[in-house]
Amino acid sequence: MTDAPNPAAIAGRLRAGTPDEDVEAEVEAALGTLETLPDLAVTDHVAVFEGVQQRLAEVLSNVDDA
């Protein structure tokens, strides 16, 4: 058994109507960072995308898929 999150189990929890509100809030906050893109130079976009990707990876790695 691996420690990798199981997307099917996570999706099943969400379909069951029991989303983890903390995880949802963290994802929304990470994605909200993308709203800064129009105010930044295009050359700075990569850093924003990398930061969002890193944060989403952290959130996903902390999801309990039991």
PQR file with spaces between the fields and no chain letter, atoms N, CA, C, O and H, PARSE charges and radii, in Angstrom:
ATOM       1  N    MET     1       0.843   -1.186    0.000 -0.4000 1.5000
ATOM       2  CA   MET     1       0.000    0.000    0.000 -0.0000 2.0000
ATOM       3  C    MET     1       0.883    1.242    0.000  0.5500 1.7000
ATOM       4  O    MET     1       1.882    1.304    0.717 -0.5500 1.4000
ATOM       5  N    THR     2       0.513    2.215   -0.796 -0.4000 1.5000
ATOM       6  CA   THR     2       1.302    3.438   -0.888 -0.0000 2.0000
ATOM       7  C    THR     2       0.670    4.528   -0.039  0.5500 1.7000
ATOM       8  O    THR     2      -0.477    4.411    0.391 -0.5500 1.4000
ATOM       9  H    THR     2      -0.299    2.164   -1.379  0.4000 1.0000
ATOM      10  N    ASP     3       1.426    5.579    0.196 -0.4000 1.5000
ATOM      11  CA   ASP     3       0.925    6.740    0.930 -0.0000 2.0000
ATOM      12  C    ASP     3       0.306    7.767    0.001  0.5500 1.7000
ATOM      13  O    ASP     3      -0.121    8.831    0.447 -0.5500 1.4000
ATOM      14  H    ASP     3       2.358    5.674   -0.153  0.4000 1.0000
ATOM      15  N    ALA     4       0.254    7.456   -1.294 -0.4000 1.5000
ATOM      16  CA   ALA     4      -0.296    8.394   -2.270 -0.0000 2.0000
ATOM      17  C    ALA     4      -1.801    8.530   -2.077  0.5500 1.7000
ATOM      18  O    ALA     4      -2.486    7.536   -1.834 -0.5500 1.4000
ATOM      19  H    ALA     4       0.602    6.591   -1.656  0.4000 1.0000
ATOM      20  N    PRO     5      -2.318    9.748   -2.181 -0.5600 1.5000
ATOM      21  CA   PRO     5      -3.766    9.941   -2.066  0.2800 2.0000
ATOM      22  C    PRO     5      -4.500    9.177   -3.169  0.5500 1.7000
ATOM      23  O    PRO     5      -3.999    9.038   -4.285 -0.5500 1.4000
ATOM      24  N    ASN     6      -5.664    8.697   -2.847 -0.4000 1.5000
ATOM      25  CA   ASN     6      -6.481    7.950   -3.790 -0.0000 2.0000
ATOM      26  C    ASN     6      -7.558    8.874   -4.333  0.5500 1.7000
ATOM      27  O    ASN     6      -8.522    9.170   -3.626 -0.5500 1.4000
ATOM      28  H    ASN     6      -6.071    8.810   -1.941  0.4000 1.0000
ATOM      29  N    PRO     7      -7.418    9.341   -5.584 -0.5600 1.5000
ATOM      30  CA   PRO     7      -8.396   10.277   -6.145  0.2800 2.0000
ATOM      31  C    PRO     7      -9.813    9.730   -6.147  0.5500 1.7000
ATOM      32  O    PRO     7     -10.761   10.489   -5.946 -0.5500 1.4000
ATOM      33  N    ALA     8      -9.982    8.433   -6.369 -0.4000 1.5000
ATOM      34  CA   ALA     8     -11.329    7.851   -6.389 -0.0000 2.0000
ATOM      35  C    ALA     8     -11.978    7.946   -5.014  0.5500 1.7000
ATOM      36  O    ALA     8     -13.171    8.233   -4.913 -0.5500 1.4000
ATOM      37  H    ALA     8      -9.213    7.816   -6.532  0.4000 1.0000
ATOM      38  N    ALA     9     -11.212    7.709   -3.961 -0.4000 1.5000
ATOM      39  CA   ALA     9     -11.762    7.801   -2.607 -0.0000 2.0000
ATOM      40  C    ALA     9     -12.131    9.244   -2.267  0.5500 1.7000
ATOM      41  O    ALA     9     -13.161    9.500   -1.644 -0.5500 1.4000
ATOM      42  H    ALA     9     -10.243    7.475   -4.043  0.4000 1.0000
ATOM      43  N    ILE    10     -11.297   10.162   -2.675 -0.4000 1.5000
ATOM      44  CA   ILE    10     -11.579   11.577   -2.426 -0.0000 2.0000
ATOM      45  C    ILE    10     -12.833   11.995   -3.179  0.5500 1.7000
ATOM      46  O    ILE    10     -13.700   12.664   -2.616 -0.5500 1.4000
ATOM      47  H    ILE    10     -10.461    9.954   -3.181  0.4000 1.0000
ATOM      48  N    ALA    11     -12.936   11.608   -4.438 -0.4000 1.5000
ATOM      49  CA   ALA    11     -14.117   11.946   -5.228 -0.0000 2.0000
ATOM      50  C    ALA    11     -15.367   11.332   -4.622  0.5500 1.7000
ATOM      51  O    ALA    11     -16.426   11.961   -4.617 -0.5500 1.4000
ATOM      52  H    ALA    11     -12.232   11.065   -4.895  0.4000 1.0000
ATOM      53  N    GLY    12     -15.259   10.118   -4.115 -0.4000 1.5000
ATOM      54  CA   GLY    12     -16.400    9.475   -3.476 -0.0000 2.0000
ATOM      55  C    GLY    12     -16.871   10.224   -2.249  0.5500 1.7000
ATOM      56  O    GLY    12     -18.074   10.345   -2.020 -0.5500 1.4000
ATOM      57  H    GLY    12     -14.399    9.608   -4.119  0.4000 1.0000
ATOM      58  N    ARG    13     -15.944   10.727   -1.460 -0.4000 1.5000
ATOM      59  CA   ARG    13     -16.318   11.518   -0.282 -0.0000 2.0000
ATOM      60  C    ARG    13     -17.033   12.782   -0.702  0.5500 1.7000
ATOM      61  O    ARG    13     -18.013   13.178   -0.072 -0.5500 1.4000
ATOM      62  H    ARG    13     -14.966   10.629   -1.646  0.4000 1.0000
ATOM      63  N    LEU    14     -16.558   13.422   -1.757 -0.4000 1.5000
ATOM      64  CA   LEU    14     -17.185   14.657   -2.216 -0.0000 2.0000
ATOM      65  C    LEU    14     -18.584   14.384   -2.759  0.5500 1.7000
ATOM      66  O    LEU    14     -19.508   15.154   -2.497 -0.5500 1.4000
ATOM      67  H    LEU    14     -15.762   13.101   -2.269  0.4000 1.0000
ATOM      68  N    ARG    15     -18.749   13.300   -3.509 -0.4000 1.5000
ATOM      69  CA   ARG    15     -20.072   12.946   -4.030 -0.0000 2.0000
ATOM      70  C    ARG    15     -21.030   12.617   -2.901  0.5500 1.7000
ATOM      71  O    ARG    15     -22.231   12.861   -3.018 -0.5500 1.4000
ATOM      72  H    ARG    15     -17.999   12.675   -3.722  0.4000 1.0000
ATOM      73  N    ALA    16     -20.522   12.073   -1.819 -0.4000 1.5000
ATOM      74  CA   ALA    16     -21.362   11.702   -0.686 -0.0000 2.0000
ATOM      75  C    ALA    16     -21.846   12.930    0.074  0.5500 1.7000
ATOM      76  O    ALA    16     -22.633   12.804    1.012 -0.5500 1.4000
ATOM      77  H    ALA    16     -19.547   11.875   -1.724  0.4000 1.0000
ATOM      78  N    GLY    17     -21.391   14.105   -0.313 -0.4000 1.5000
ATOM      79  CA   GLY    17     -21.839   15.336    0.328 -0.0000 2.0000
ATOM      80  C    GLY    17     -21.106   15.653    1.617  0.5500 1.7000
ATOM      81  O    GLY    17     -21.612   16.417    2.439 -0.5500 1.4000
ATOM      82  H    GLY    17     -20.751   14.207   -1.075  0.4000 1.0000
ATOM      83  N    THR    18     -19.929   15.087    1.813 -0.4000 1.5000
ATOM      84  CA   THR    18     -19.168   15.351    3.028 -0.0000 2.0000
ATOM      85  C    THR    18     -17.797   15.915    2.692  0.5500 1.7000
ATOM      86  O    THR    18     -16.786   15.351    3.112 -0.5500 1.4000
ATOM      87  H    THR    18     -19.518   14.466    1.146  0.4000 1.0000
ATOM      88  N    PRO    19     -17.734   17.021    1.942 -0.5600 1.5000
ATOM      89  CA   PRO    19     -16.414   17.580    1.611  0.2800 2.0000
ATOM      90  C    PRO    19     -15.726   18.129    2.850  0.5500 1.7000
ATOM      91  O    PRO    19     -16.367   18.658    3.758 -0.5500 1.4000
ATOM      92  N    ASP    20     -14.452   17.996    2.865 -0.4000 1.5000
ATOM      93  CA   ASP    20     -13.665   18.543    3.957 -0.0000 2.0000
ATOM      94  C    ASP    20     -13.534   20.039    3.713  0.5500 1.7000
ATOM      95  O    ASP    20     -12.816   20.471    2.811 -0.5500 1.4000
ATOM      96  H    ASP    20     -13.931   17.566    2.128  0.4000 1.0000
ATOM      97  N    GLU    21     -14.230   20.819    4.517 -0.4000 1.5000
ATOM      98  CA   GLU    21     -14.269   22.269    4.294 -0.0000 2.0000
ATOM      99  C    GLU    21     -12.901   22.919    4.431  0.5500 1.7000
ATOM     100  O    GLU    21     -12.613   23.903    3.750 -0.5500 1.4000
ATOM     101  H    GLU    21     -14.813   20.468    5.250  0.4000 1.0000
ATOM     102  N    ASP    22     -12.063   22.386    5.296 -0.4000 1.5000
ATOM     103  CA   ASP    22     -10.721   22.954    5.441 -0.0000 2.0000
ATOM     104  C    ASP    22      -9.914   22.766    4.165  0.5500 1.7000
ATOM     105  O    ASP    22      -9.227   23.687    3.723 -0.5500 1.4000
ATOM     106  H    ASP    22     -12.297   21.587    5.850  0.4000 1.0000
ATOM     107  N    VAL    23      -9.991   21.588    3.573 -0.4000 1.5000
ATOM     108  CA   VAL    23      -9.272   21.311    2.336 -0.0000 2.0000
ATOM     109  C    VAL    23      -9.819   22.198    1.230  0.5500 1.7000
ATOM     110  O    VAL    23      -9.060   22.783    0.458 -0.5500 1.4000
ATOM     111  H    VAL    23     -10.548   20.839    3.932  0.4000 1.0000
ATOM     112  N    GLU    24     -11.127   22.292    1.158 -0.4000 1.5000
ATOM     113  CA   GLU    24     -11.747   23.130    0.136 -0.0000 2.0000
ATOM     114  C    GLU    24     -11.292   24.580    0.268  0.5500 1.7000
ATOM     115  O    GLU    24     -11.000   25.232   -0.734 -0.5500 1.4000
ATOM     116  H    GLU    24     -11.744   21.816    1.785  0.4000 1.0000
ATOM     117  N    ALA    25     -11.231   25.082    1.487 -0.4000 1.5000
ATOM     118  CA   ALA    25     -10.791   26.461    1.715 -0.0000 2.0000
ATOM     119  C    ALA    25      -9.329   26.641    1.315  0.5500 1.7000
ATOM     120  O    ALA    25      -8.958   27.669    0.749 -0.5500 1.4000
ATOM     121  H    ALA    25     -11.467   24.552    2.301  0.4000 1.0000
ATOM     122  N    GLU    26      -8.504   25.642    1.609 -0.4000 1.5000
ATOM     123  CA   GLU    26      -7.087   25.738    1.245 -0.0000 2.0000
ATOM     124  C    GLU    26      -6.911   25.731   -0.273  0.5500 1.7000
ATOM     125  O    GLU    26      -6.079   26.464   -0.807 -0.5500 1.4000
ATOM     126  H    GLU    26      -8.806   24.807    2.069  0.4000 1.0000
ATOM     127  N    VAL    27      -7.685   24.910   -0.959 -0.4000 1.5000
ATOM     128  CA   VAL    27      -7.619   24.871   -2.422 -0.0000 2.0000
ATOM     129  C    VAL    27      -8.082   26.205   -2.994  0.5500 1.7000
ATOM     130  O    VAL    27      -7.443   26.753   -3.892 -0.5500 1.4000
ATOM     131  H    VAL    27      -8.361   24.314   -0.525  0.4000 1.0000
ATOM     132  N    GLU    28      -9.183   26.723   -2.480 -0.4000 1.5000
ATOM     133  CA   GLU    28      -9.693   28.016   -2.952 -0.0000 2.0000
ATOM     134  C    GLU    28      -8.670   29.125   -2.724  0.5500 1.7000
ATOM     135  O    GLU    28      -8.485   29.985   -3.585 -0.5500 1.4000
ATOM     136  H    GLU    28      -9.702   26.277   -1.751  0.4000 1.0000
ATOM     137  N    ALA    29      -8.008   29.110   -1.576 -0.4000 1.5000
ATOM     138  CA   ALA    29      -6.991   30.123   -1.288 -0.0000 2.0000
ATOM     139  C    ALA    29      -5.821   30.016   -2.262  0.5500 1.7000
ATOM     140  O    ALA    29      -5.316   31.024   -2.756 -0.5500 1.4000
ATOM     141  H    ALA    29      -8.158   28.412   -0.876  0.4000 1.0000
ATOM     142  N    ALA    30      -5.398   28.780   -2.532 -0.4000 1.5000
ATOM     143  CA   ALA    30      -4.287   28.583   -3.471 -0.0000 2.0000
ATOM     144  C    ALA    30      -4.672   29.073   -4.863  0.5500 1.7000
ATOM     145  O    ALA    30      -3.906   29.779   -5.519 -0.5500 1.4000
ATOM     146  H    ALA    30      -5.809   27.961   -2.131  0.4000 1.0000
ATOM     147  N    LEU    31      -5.864   28.690   -5.303 -0.4000 1.5000
ATOM     148  CA   LEU    31      -6.311   29.115   -6.632 -0.0000 2.0000
ATOM     149  C    LEU    31      -6.567   30.619   -6.683  0.5500 1.7000
ATOM     150  O    LEU    31      -6.426   31.239   -7.737 -0.5500 1.4000
ATOM     151  H    LEU    31      -6.486   28.117   -4.771  0.4000 1.0000
ATOM     152  N    GLY    32      -6.939   31.196   -5.563 -0.4000 1.5000
ATOM     153  CA   GLY    32      -7.167   32.634   -5.504 -0.0000 2.0000
ATOM     154  C    GLY    32      -5.918   33.436   -5.826  0.5500 1.7000
ATOM     155  O    GLY    32      -5.998   34.576   -6.283 -0.5500 1.4000
ATOM     156  H    GLY    32      -7.054   30.692   -4.707  0.4000 1.0000
ATOM     157  N    THR    33      -4.775   32.834   -5.585 -0.4000 1.5000
ATOM     158  CA   THR    33      -3.507   33.487   -5.913 -0.0000 2.0000
ATOM     159  C    THR    33      -3.412   33.803   -7.392  0.5500 1.7000
ATOM     160  O    THR    33      -2.746   34.760   -7.787 -0.5500 1.4000
ATOM     161  H    THR    33      -4.710   31.908   -5.213  0.4000 1.0000
ATOM     162  N    LEU    34      -4.078   33.000   -8.213 -0.4000 1.5000
ATOM     163  CA   LEU    34      -4.041   33.223   -9.661 -0.0000 2.0000
ATOM     164  C    LEU    34      -4.685   34.549  -10.052  0.5500 1.7000
ATOM     165  O    LEU    34      -4.420   35.070  -11.135 -0.5500 1.4000
ATOM     166  H    LEU    34      -4.619   32.223   -7.892  0.4000 1.0000
ATOM     167  N    GLU    35      -5.516   35.089   -9.190 -0.4000 1.5000
ATOM     168  CA   GLU    35      -6.167   36.363   -9.483 -0.0000 2.0000
ATOM     169  C    GLU    35      -5.184   37.529   -9.531  0.5500 1.7000
ATOM     170  O    GLU    35      -5.521   38.604  -10.027 -0.5500 1.4000
ATOM     171  H    GLU    35      -5.731   34.665   -8.310  0.4000 1.0000
ATOM     172  N    THR    36      -3.980   37.325   -9.022 -0.4000 1.5000
ATOM     173  CA   THR    36      -2.964   38.378   -9.061 -0.0000 2.0000
ATOM     174  C    THR    36      -2.287   38.479  -10.422  0.5500 1.7000
ATOM     175  O    THR    36      -1.601   39.462  -10.705 -0.5500 1.4000
ATOM     176  H    THR    36      -3.706   36.452   -8.619  0.4000 1.0000
ATOM     177  N    LEU    37      -2.478   37.469  -11.264 -0.4000 1.5000
ATOM     178  CA   LEU    37      -1.768   37.428  -12.553 -0.0000 2.0000
ATOM     179  C    LEU    37      -1.961   38.671  -13.422  0.5500 1.7000
ATOM     180  O    LEU    37      -0.979   39.152  -13.987 -0.5500 1.4000
ATOM     181  H    LEU    37      -3.036   36.671  -11.034  0.4000 1.0000
ATOM     182  N    PRO    38      -3.166   39.214  -13.561 -0.5600 1.5000
ATOM     183  CA   PRO    38      -3.324   40.383  -14.438  0.2800 2.0000
ATOM     184  C    PRO    38      -2.497   41.599  -14.000  0.5500 1.7000
ATOM     185  O    PRO    38      -2.174   42.462  -14.817 -0.5500 1.4000
ATOM     186  N    ASP    39      -2.161   41.662  -12.718 -0.4000 1.5000
ATOM     187  CA   ASP    39      -1.395   42.795  -12.204 -0.0000 2.0000
ATOM     188  C    ASP    39       0.116   42.598  -12.291  0.5500 1.7000
ATOM     189  O    ASP    39       0.886   43.503  -11.971 -0.5500 1.4000
ATOM     190  H    ASP    39      -2.423   40.961  -12.054  0.4000 1.0000
ATOM     191  N    LEU    40       0.533   41.414  -12.724 -0.4000 1.5000
ATOM     192  CA   LEU    40       1.960   41.096  -12.764 -0.0000 2.0000
ATOM     193  C    LEU    40       2.478   41.069  -14.197  0.5500 1.7000
ATOM     194  O    LEU    40       1.728   40.861  -15.151 -0.5500 1.4000
ATOM     195  H    LEU    40      -0.092   40.679  -12.984  0.4000 1.0000
ATOM     196  N    ALA    41       3.776   41.287  -14.315 -0.4000 1.5000
ATOM     197  CA   ALA    41       4.428   41.124  -15.618 -0.0000 2.0000
ATOM     198  C    ALA    41       4.382   39.649  -15.994  0.5500 1.7000
ATOM     199  O    ALA    41       4.443   38.782  -15.122 -0.5500 1.4000
ATOM     200  H    ALA    41       4.385   41.456  -13.540  0.4000 1.0000
ATOM     201  N    VAL    42       4.275   39.363  -17.264 -0.4000 1.5000
ATOM     202  CA   VAL    42       4.199   37.989  -17.735 -0.0000 2.0000
ATOM     203  C    VAL    42       5.392   37.174  -17.235  0.5500 1.7000
ATOM     204  O    VAL    42       5.261   35.982  -16.954 -0.5500 1.4000
ATOM     205  H    VAL    42       4.225   40.067  -17.973  0.4000 1.0000
ATOM     206  N    THR    43       6.535   37.807  -17.126 -0.4000 1.5000
ATOM     207  CA   THR    43       7.727   37.094  -16.658 -0.0000 2.0000
ATOM     208  C    THR    43       7.585   36.617  -15.217  0.5500 1.7000
ATOM     209  O    THR    43       8.316   35.721  -14.793 -0.5500 1.4000
ATOM     210  H    THR    43       6.642   38.774  -17.354  0.4000 1.0000
ATOM     211  N    ASP    44       6.667   37.192  -14.465 -0.4000 1.5000
ATOM     212  CA   ASP    44       6.452   36.786  -13.072 -0.0000 2.0000
ATOM     213  C    ASP    44       5.385   35.697  -12.934  0.5500 1.7000
ATOM     214  O    ASP    44       5.194   35.164  -11.841 -0.5500 1.4000
ATOM     215  H    ASP    44       6.073   37.920  -14.809  0.4000 1.0000
ATOM     216  N    HIS    45       4.697   35.361  -14.010 -0.4000 1.5000
ATOM     217  CA   HIS    45       3.621   34.377  -13.946 -0.0000 2.0000
ATOM     218  C    HIS    45       4.122   32.990  -13.555  0.5500 1.7000
ATOM     219  O    HIS    45       3.448   32.272  -12.816 -0.5500 1.4000
ATOM     220  H    HIS    45       4.852   35.794  -14.898  0.4000 1.0000
ATOM     221  N    VAL    46       5.287   32.614  -14.042 -0.4000 1.5000
ATOM     222  CA   VAL    46       5.813   31.281  -13.754 -0.0000 2.0000
ATOM     223  C    VAL    46       5.952   31.068  -12.252  0.5500 1.7000
ATOM     224  O    VAL    46       5.597   30.005  -11.743 -0.5500 1.4000
ATOM     225  H    VAL    46       5.834   33.197  -14.643  0.4000 1.0000
ATOM     226  N    ALA    47       6.455   32.050  -11.550 -0.4000 1.5000
ATOM     227  CA   ALA    47       6.626   31.926  -10.101 -0.0000 2.0000
ATOM     228  C    ALA    47       5.276   31.737   -9.412  0.5500 1.7000
ATOM     229  O    ALA    47       5.167   30.961   -8.463 -0.5500 1.4000
ATOM     230  H    ALA    47       6.743   32.913  -11.964  0.4000 1.0000
ATOM     231  N    VAL    48       4.258   32.439   -9.882 -0.4000 1.5000
ATOM     232  CA   VAL    48       2.923   32.295   -9.299 -0.0000 2.0000
ATOM     233  C    VAL    48       2.391   30.891   -9.560  0.5500 1.7000
ATOM     234  O    VAL    48       1.888   30.236   -8.648 -0.5500 1.4000
ATOM     235  H    VAL    48       4.347   33.070  -10.653  0.4000 1.0000
ATOM     236  N    PHE    49       2.500   30.430  -10.802 -0.4000 1.5000
ATOM     237  CA   PHE    49       2.031   29.079  -11.137 -0.0000 2.0000
ATOM     238  C    PHE    49       2.756   28.025  -10.317  0.5500 1.7000
ATOM     239  O    PHE    49       2.134   27.080   -9.831 -0.5500 1.4000
ATOM     240  H    PHE    49       2.909   30.962  -11.544  0.4000 1.0000
ATOM     241  N    GLU    50       4.066   28.178  -10.161 -0.4000 1.5000
ATOM     242  CA   GLU    50       4.834   27.212   -9.377 -0.0000 2.0000
ATOM     243  C    GLU    50       4.398   27.227   -7.913  0.5500 1.7000
ATOM     244  O    GLU    50       4.299   26.175   -7.281 -0.5500 1.4000
ATOM     245  H    GLU    50       4.571   28.945  -10.556  0.4000 1.0000
ATOM     246  N    GLY    51       4.142   28.405   -7.382 -0.4000 1.5000
ATOM     247  CA   GLY    51       3.685   28.509   -5.997 -0.0000 2.0000
ATOM     248  C    GLY    51       2.331   27.863   -5.792  0.5500 1.7000
ATOM     249  O    GLY    51       2.116   27.171   -4.796 -0.5500 1.4000
ATOM     250  H    GLY    51       4.223   29.260   -7.896  0.4000 1.0000
ATOM     251  N    VAL    52       1.420   28.080   -6.720 -0.4000 1.5000
ATOM     252  CA   VAL    52       0.091   27.472   -6.634 -0.0000 2.0000
ATOM     253  C    VAL    52       0.213   25.956   -6.745  0.5500 1.7000
ATOM     254  O    VAL    52      -0.409   25.227   -5.973 -0.5500 1.4000
ATOM     255  H    VAL    52       1.595   28.642   -7.528  0.4000 1.0000
ATOM     256  N    GLN    53       1.002   25.479   -7.689 -0.4000 1.5000
ATOM     257  CA   GLN    53       1.178   24.041   -7.857 -0.0000 2.0000
ATOM     258  C    GLN    53       1.758   23.414   -6.596  0.5500 1.7000
ATOM     259  O    GLN    53       1.316   22.344   -6.178 -0.5500 1.4000
ATOM     260  H    GLN    53       1.507   26.070   -8.317  0.4000 1.0000
ATOM     261  N    GLN    54       2.741   24.067   -5.986 -0.4000 1.5000
ATOM     262  CA   GLN    54       3.361   23.546   -4.771 -0.0000 2.0000
ATOM     263  C    GLN    54       2.341   23.487   -3.639  0.5500 1.7000
ATOM     264  O    GLN    54       2.273   22.497   -2.910 -0.5500 1.4000
ATOM     265  H    GLN    54       3.100   24.936   -6.325  0.4000 1.0000
ATOM     266  N    ARG    55       1.554   24.540   -3.495 -0.4000 1.5000
ATOM     267  CA   ARG    55       0.560   24.573   -2.419 -0.0000 2.0000
ATOM     268  C    ARG    55      -0.507   23.500   -2.624  0.5500 1.7000
ATOM     269  O    ARG    55      -0.908   22.836   -1.669 -0.5500 1.4000
ATOM     270  H    ARG    55       1.609   25.343   -4.087  0.4000 1.0000
ATOM     271  N    LEU    56      -0.966   23.327   -3.861 -0.4000 1.5000
ATOM     272  CA   LEU    56      -1.965   22.290   -4.133 -0.0000 2.0000
ATOM     273  C    LEU    56      -1.397   20.896   -3.866  0.5500 1.7000
ATOM     274  O    LEU    56      -2.104   20.024   -3.362 -0.5500 1.4000
ATOM     275  H    LEU    56      -0.640   23.867   -4.637  0.4000 1.0000
ATOM     276  N    ALA    57      -0.140   20.687   -4.197 -0.4000 1.5000
ATOM     277  CA   ALA    57       0.508   19.400   -3.921 -0.0000 2.0000
ATOM     278  C    ALA    57       0.573   19.158   -2.415  0.5500 1.7000
ATOM     279  O    ALA    57       0.355   18.035   -1.963 -0.5500 1.4000
ATOM     280  H    ALA    57       0.435   21.396   -4.607  0.4000 1.0000
ATOM     281  N    GLU    58       0.873   20.202   -1.630 -0.4000 1.5000
ATOM     282  CA   GLU    58       0.914   20.073   -0.171 -0.0000 2.0000
ATOM     283  C    GLU    58      -0.464   19.727    0.388  0.5500 1.7000
ATOM     284  O    GLU    58      -0.598   18.852    1.243 -0.5500 1.4000
ATOM     285  H    GLU    58       1.051   21.115   -1.997  0.4000 1.0000
ATOM     286  N    VAL    59      -1.477   20.421   -0.103 -0.4000 1.5000
ATOM     287  CA   VAL    59      -2.840   20.165    0.361 -0.0000 2.0000
ATOM     288  C    VAL    59      -3.231   18.731    0.036  0.5500 1.7000
ATOM     289  O    VAL    59      -3.765   18.027    0.893 -0.5500 1.4000
ATOM     290  H    VAL    59      -1.368   21.132   -0.797  0.4000 1.0000
ATOM     291  N    LEU    60      -2.972   18.290   -1.192 -0.4000 1.5000
ATOM     292  CA   LEU    60      -3.328   16.949   -1.598 -0.0000 2.0000
ATOM     293  C    LEU    60      -2.581   15.905   -0.781  0.5500 1.7000
ATOM     294  O    LEU    60      -3.146   14.865   -0.442 -0.5500 1.4000
ATOM     295  H    LEU    60      -2.539   18.862   -1.888  0.4000 1.0000
ATOM     296  N    SER    61      -1.333   16.165   -0.466 -0.4000 1.5000
ATOM     297  CA   SER    61      -0.557   15.188    0.304 -0.0000 2.0000
ATOM     298  C    SER    61      -1.056   15.069    1.739  0.5500 1.7000
ATOM     299  O    SER    61      -0.770   14.078    2.410 -0.5500 1.4000
ATOM     300  H    SER    61      -0.874   17.009   -0.742  0.4000 1.0000
ATOM     301  N    ASN    62      -1.790   16.055    2.214 -0.4000 1.5000
ATOM     302  CA   ASN    62      -2.318   16.032    3.577 -0.0000 2.0000
ATOM     303  C    ASN    62      -3.752   15.500    3.660  0.5500 1.7000
ATOM     304  O    ASN    62      -4.304   15.375    4.754 -0.5500 1.4000
ATOM     305  H    ASN    62      -2.022   16.861    1.669  0.4000 1.0000
ATOM     306  N    VAL    63      -4.348   15.193    2.523 -0.4000 1.5000
ATOM     307  CA   VAL    63      -5.724   14.704    2.508 -0.0000 2.0000
ATOM     308  C    VAL    63      -5.742   13.259    2.995  0.5500 1.7000
ATOM     309  O    VAL    63      -4.981   12.420    2.515 -0.5500 1.4000
ATOM     310  H    VAL    63      -3.900   15.295    1.635  0.4000 1.0000
ATOM     311  N    ASP    64      -6.606   12.988    3.937 -0.4000 1.5000
ATOM     312  CA   ASP    64      -6.773   11.638    4.457 -0.0000 2.0000
ATOM     313  C    ASP    64      -7.803   10.940    3.595  0.5500 1.7000
ATOM     314  O    ASP    64      -8.989   11.260    3.666 -0.5500 1.4000
ATOM     315  H    ASP    64      -7.225   13.670    4.327  0.4000 1.0000
ATOM     316  N    ASP    65      -7.364    9.986    2.777 -0.4000 1.5000
ATOM     317  CA   ASP    65      -8.278    9.336    1.854 -0.0000 2.0000
ATOM     318  C    ASP    65      -8.864    8.047    2.420  0.5500 1.7000
ATOM     319  O    ASP    65      -9.320    7.188    1.665 -0.5500 1.4000
ATOM     320  H    ASP    65      -6.400    9.726    2.720  0.4000 1.0000
ATOM     321  N    ALA    66      -8.856    7.911    3.704 -0.4000 1.5000
ATOM     322  CA   ALA    66      -9.404    6.698    4.334 -0.0000 2.0000
ATOM     323  C    ALA    66     -10.894    6.646    4.252  0.5500 1.7000
ATOM     324  O    ALA    66     -11.505    5.693    4.735 -0.5500 1.4000
ATOM     325  H    ALA    66      -8.486    8.608    4.318  0.4000 1.0000
